[in-house]
Amino acid sequence: MKFIKEKKFIQIPGIKNQLFTVILFLVMVLSSCGNNQDFGYNEKMTSNFYSCKERLDERHKKLLAGDFDADKSSKTAFDMELKDAKGLGSYCNEIKTEASQLGHSEVANVFHEAVIRYMSKIEDEYTVLLTQYVEEQDSTARKAIRTQLETKKEELSALEDKCLAAQIAFLKEVGIQINEET
């Protein structure tokens, strides 16, 4: 057995290159983590947004088709329509609660707030009017509420466009490729 009397660093050929490669790899992985978080956040928030949008569109279509026009004398039909109308707000509140708890980067704040505002307006404004519409039995008053609902739906459609614009800006800022032709 030989003992080393002097302390010498053993040099392994290419260790600097390997170390540099490892450090570079770690930097790339860490910098892409934010992008992966943003990507995952976008996927979940978009799913939540479209879930509420589809539910709103279904209820509005039913309104236009006269499916919320039950008379109180038909207790079962009336109760079902009232439950369906109120259910829109409850559903959007659940989704909004889930969406508001999603972790996101600061870059996503404008998109996040726009979607939460959209869901809140469905719950607090559209659903309230839809419930009033179902409960109201006077045809003239119902017609006025229906007009308000149609106006509210137009406002929500404009807000949908703002949510989309905020989403596009967010995705561009974090470097996620998008197809704007849809």
Disulfide bonds with the S-S distance in Angstrom:
none
